[in-house]
Amino acid sequence: MKTPSLSSLNGLADIGLRSGVDMRPTLIRVLTDLYVQKLTHTADEERHYTELALRLLDGVDTPTRAAVAARLAKHLAPPLRVIQYLVNDLPEIAAPLRGHALLKPPAQSAEPAPIETVAAAAEETAPMESPPAEEPIEHAPVTDLRGAMDSTIAGELNDIFFTAAEQERRLILLNLHVAAPLSPGQVAVLRDPGTGQRLEAAALGNHREDLVKQFAEALRIPREQARRIVRDDHGEPIVVAVKALGIPRDVVYRLLLFVNPAVGHSVERVHALAMLYDEMTAQAAEGMVAIWQALRGDARSMAKHQPLLWNDERSRARPAAAPARRPLGTPRTSIRREVS
């Protein structure tokens, strides 16, 4: 799938405006958080993010613009046009960016001098000026941050996605690859041909905990996060999971029908999710899985306070006492009389 054009990106953002829900603040926060996770970007990646960010920043509130500025201020090489836009914003928005190295003017030259003097000075100073020019190269090899995503940011992105409405989720997933470009297959997941069969068998048999186990192992994510995916009543996390795993489309349909009754009982919802599966890139799906994988440390600590089985909370609420046993010397006939 090709990177969406500006007009299509605007059209997606307009969906929320027409429905009364402004999705632009959510989208710009998510895309920016993902953008800063990568230390270096190609010119194409930077251009796509810049064009989208400038469109979205025009229509978001002050706290959102301030959050974007704070995130970009910590990046070594944020998009120049975006930070120029933000540094000319309100003082509280511009403050974190004013001291950024990218905005500092180049070293001032000396007073005008004869051409001969300038040429001689250039030859002498060239070796001294080369180290600063080479400084960014120290960070160039670190371009793959798989497994190194900040767990706090990953938690925020995960919560934003799961608390978002259906159209917001769709907007995020259709544009995720713009700010978090990954080559297909870059995120480590278990792409076993038998995975789809195991998932389908668990879904058809209503074995939800087995389904949770299969997703956790295949996606290499915490069990609690896999449980959250299965329990979700909108269905987009399931689509993300199966897209990243390369599950065939016919299996996807059956999973959507049986994993969660809240999704499967709506034919329109199943069709909408199947369309999302077709439209979403593998890069976007893997980008979301990378976020889920970065939750491993935090999710494990949270899982200590969560039920281990699907109905643990319900079983804990029941009386723990076992039913009274019949005394050894009591005749069976007396028991039947009491019952009658």
C-alpha positions in Angstrom: 0.0 0.0 0.0 1.4 3.4 -1.0 1.8 6.2 1.5 -1.4 8.2 1.6 -1.5 11.6 -0.1 -2.1 14.8 1.7 -5.6 15.0 0.5 -6.4 11.5 1.7 -4.9 12.3 5.1 -7.0 15.4 5.4 -10.0 13.3 4.4 -9.4 10.9 7.2 -9.0 13.6 9.7 -12.3 15.2 8.5 -14.2 12.0 9.2 -13.9 12.8 12.9 -14.8 16.4 12.5 -18.0 15.5 10.6 -19.0 13.0 13.3 -18.4 15.6 16.1 -15.2 14.0 17.4 -11.9 15.8 16.7 -9.3 13.1 16.2 -6.5 15.4 15.2 -5.0 15.8 18.8 -4.9 12.0 19.2 -3.3 11.5 15.8 -0.6 14.1 16.1 0.4 12.9 19.6 0.7 9.3 18.5 2.6 10.1 15.3 5.0 12.4 17.1 5.7 9.9 19.9 6.4 7.2 17.3 8.6 9.6 15.2 10.9 10.5 18.0 11.5 6.8 18.8 13.7 6.6 15.7 17.0 8.6 15.9 17.3 9.1 12.2 14.9 9.3 9.3 15.2 9.3 5.5 14.3 12.5 3.6 11.0 10.8 2.5 10.0 9.8 6.1 10.7 13.3 7.3 8.8 14.9 4.5 5.7 12.7 5.1 5.7 13.5 8.9 6.3 17.2 8.3 3.5 17.6 5.8 1.0 15.7 8.1 2.2 17.4 11.3 1.8 20.9 9.9 -1.7 20.2 8.7 -2.7 18.7 12.1 -1.0 21.4 14.2 -3.1 24.1 12.6 -6.3 22.6 14.1 -5.3 21.3 17.6 -5.4 23.0 21.0 -2.6 24.6 23.0 -1.9 21.6 25.3 -1.5 19.3 22.3 0.9 21.7 20.5 2.9 22.0 23.8 3.1 18.2 24.1 4.4 17.9 20.5 7.0 20.6 21.1 8.2 19.0 24.3 8.6 15.6 22.5 10.4 17.1 19.5 12.7 19.2 21.8 14.3 15.9 23.0 15.1 14.6 19.5 18.5 15.2 18.0 17.2 16.1 14.5 13.5 16.9 14.5 11.9 18.2 11.3 13.1 21.8 10.8 9.9 23.1 9.4 7.9 21.7 12.3 10.0 23.2 15.0 10.2 26.5 13.2 6.4 26.5 13.2 6.3 25.7 17.0 9.0 28.1 18.0 6.9 30.9 16.6 3.9 29.8 18.6 2.9 30.8 22.2 5.8 31.3 24.6 4.9 28.2 26.7 5.0 26.1 23.5 8.2 27.6 22.0 10.2 27.5 25.3 11.5 23.9 25.1 12.6 24.4 21.5 14.4 27.7 21.7 17.7 26.2 22.8 17.6 23.4 20.3 20.9 23.0 18.3 19.0 22.8 15.0 17.8 26.4 15.5 21.2 27.8 16.5 22.7 30.1 13.8 25.9 28.9 12.1 29.2 30.2 13.5 29.6 33.9 12.7 32.4 34.6 10.3 35.0 37.3 10.9 35.0 40.8 9.4 35.2 41.0 5.7 38.7 40.3 4.5 40.6 40.1 1.2 39.9 37.1 -0.8 43.4 35.8 -0.4 43.1 36.0 3.4 39.7 34.2 3.4 41.1 31.4 1.2 44.1 30.9 3.4 41.9 30.9 6.5 39.6 28.3 5.0 42.5 25.9 4.4 43.7 26.3 7.9 40.3 26.0 9.7 38.8 23.2 7.6 40.3 20.4 9.7 39.2 22.0 12.9 35.6 22.5 11.7 35.2 18.9 10.4 34.6 17.2 13.8 31.3 19.2 14.5 30.1 18.3 11.0 30.8 14.6 11.7 29.1 14.6 15.2 25.7 13.3 14.0 27.4 10.2 12.4 28.0 8.9 16.0 24.2 8.3 16.2 23.7 7.1 12.6 24.2 3.3 13.2 21.5 3.3 15.9 18.5 3.3 13.6 16.7 0.1 14.7 15.1 0.6 18.1 13.2 -2.7 18.3 13.0 -3.7 21.9 14.4 -0.3 23.0 11.2 1.7 22.9 10.6 3.6 26.1 8.1 1.6 28.2 6.4 4.8 29.5 5.8 6.1 26.0 4.7 2.7 24.9 2.2 2.6 27.7 0.8 6.0 26.8 0.4 5.0 23.1 -1.2 1.7 24.0 -3.7 3.5 26.3 -4.5 6.1 23.7 -5.2 3.4 21.1 -7.4 1.3 23.4 -9.4 4.2 24.7 -9.9 5.7 21.2 -13.2 5.5 19.3 -13.5 3.3 16.2 -12.8 6.1 13.7 -9.8 7.3 15.8 -8.4 3.8 15.8 -8.8 3.5 12.1 -7.1 6.9 11.5 -4.2 5.8 13.6 -3.7 2.5 12.0 -4.0 3.8 8.4 -1.2 6.3 9.1 1.0 4.6 11.6 3.6 3.6 9.0 4.1 7.3 8.1 5.8 8.1 11.5 7.0 4.6 12.3 8.3 3.2 9.0 9.3 -0.4 9.3 10.2 -2.9 6.6 7.8 -5.8 6.5 9.0 -8.6 8.7 11.2 -6.3 10.8 9.3 -6.9 14.1 10.0 -10.4 15.5 6.8 -12.4 15.7 6.1 -16.1 15.2 4.9 -16.4 11.6 4.1 -20.1 11.8 1.6 -21.4 9.2 -0.1 -23.4 12.0 -0.7 -20.3 14.1 -3.8 -19.4 12.2 -5.2 -22.9 12.6 -4.5 -22.8 16.4 -6.1 -19.4 16.7 -9.2 -20.5 14.8 -9.6 -23.7 16.8 -9.4 -21.7 20.0 -11.9 -19.1 18.8 -14.4 -21.7 17.4 -14.2 -23.7 20.7 -14.7 -20.6 22.8 -11.4 -21.3 24.6 -10.6 -17.7 25.3 -7.7 -18.4 27.6 -6.1 -20.6 25.0 -6.6 -17.8 22.5 -4.9 -15.4 24.8 -1.9 -17.9 25.2 -1.6 -18.3 21.4 -1.6 -14.5 20.8 0.9 -13.9 23.6 3.3 -16.5 22.2 2.9 -15.6 18.5 3.3 -11.9 19.0 5.8 -12.2 21.9 3.8 -9.9 24.1 2.8 -10.1 27.7 -0.2 -12.4 28.5 -2.1 -9.5 30.0 -1.8 -7.5 26.8 -2.9 -10.5 24.8 -6.0 -10.8 27.1 -6.7 -7.1 26.5 -6.7 -7.7 22.7 -9.1 -10.6 22.9 -11.5 -8.8 25.3 -11.6 -5.6 23.2 -15.2 -5.0 22.1 -14.3 -3.0 18.9 -12.1 -5.6 17.2 -9.2 -3.5 15.8 -6.5 -5.1 18.0 -7.4 -8.5 16.6 -7.1 -7.1 13.1 -3.7 -5.7 14.0 -2.5 -9.0 15.5 -3.6 -11.2 12.5 -2.2 -8.7 10.0 1.2 -8.7 11.7 1.1 -12.5 11.8 0.2 -12.8 8.1 -3.0 -14.8 8.8 -5.0 -15.4 5.6 -8.1 -13.3 5.1 -10.6 -16.1 5.3 -9.3 -17.1 8.7 -9.6 -13.4 9.8 -13.3 -13.4 9.0 -13.9 -16.5 11.1 -11.8 -15.1 14.0 -13.8 -11.8 14.0 -17.1 -13.8 14.0 -16.2 -15.9 17.0 -13.5 -14.3 19.2 -15.9 -11.7 20.8 -19.7 -11.7 20.5 -19.7 -7.9 20.7 -18.0 -7.9 17.3 -19.2 -11.1 15.7 -22.9 -10.3 16.2 -22.7 -7.3 13.9 -22.2 -8.2 10.2 -21.5 -4.5 9.4 -18.8 -4.4 12.1 -17.1 -7.6 10.8 -17.1 -6.2 7.2 -15.7 -2.9 8.4 -12.9 -4.7 10.2 -12.2 -6.9 7.2 -11.8 -3.7 5.1 -9.4 -2.3 7.7 -7.4 -5.5 7.4 -7.2 -5.0 3.6 -6.3 -1.3 3.8 -3.8 -1.4 6.7 -0.2 -2.0 5.8 1.9 -4.7 7.4 4.2 -1.9 8.5 1.4 -0.3 10.5 0.4 -3.6 12.2 4.0 -4.3 13.1 4.4 -0.8 14.4 1.6 -1.4 16.9 3.0 -4.8 17.8 6.3 -3.2 18.5 4.5 -0.9 21.1 2.9 -4.0 22.7 6.2 -5.8 22.9 7.7 -2.7 24.6 5.1 -3.1 27.4 6.7 -6.3 28.6 8.3 -4.9 31.8 5.3 -2.8 32.9 2.7 -5.4 31.9 4.4 -8.1 34.0 4.2 -6.0 37.1 0.6 -5.1 36.4 -0.3 -8.7 35.8 0.4 -9.5 39.5 -2.7 -7.6 40.3 -4.8 -9.1 37.5 -6.8 -12.4 37.5 -4.8 -15.2 35.9 -7.8 -16.9 34.4 -10.7 -15.6 32.5 -13.2 -16.1 35.3 -10.9 -15.8 38.3 -12.6 -12.6 39.6 -16.0 -14.3 39.4 -14.7 -17.4 41.2 -13.1 -15.3 43.9 -16.4 -13.7 44.7 -18.0 -17.1 45.5 -18.0 -18.5 49.0 -14.8 -20.5 49.5 -16.3 -23.0 51.9 -16.9 -26.5 50.5 -20.4 -28.1 50.8 -21.0 -29.9 54.1 -20.3 -33.6 54.0 -22.7 -36.2 55.3 -21.4 -37.6 58.7 -20.1 -41.1 58.3 -22.7 -42.7 60.6 -25.7 -41.0 59.0 -27.9 -43.4 57.0 -28.6 -42.5 53.4 -32.3 -42.8 53.9 -32.4 -40.0 56.3 -30.8 -37.7 53.7 -33.5 -38.6 51.2 -36.2 -37.9 53.7 -34.8 -34.4 54.4 -34.7 -33.6 50.7 -38.3 -34.8 50.2 
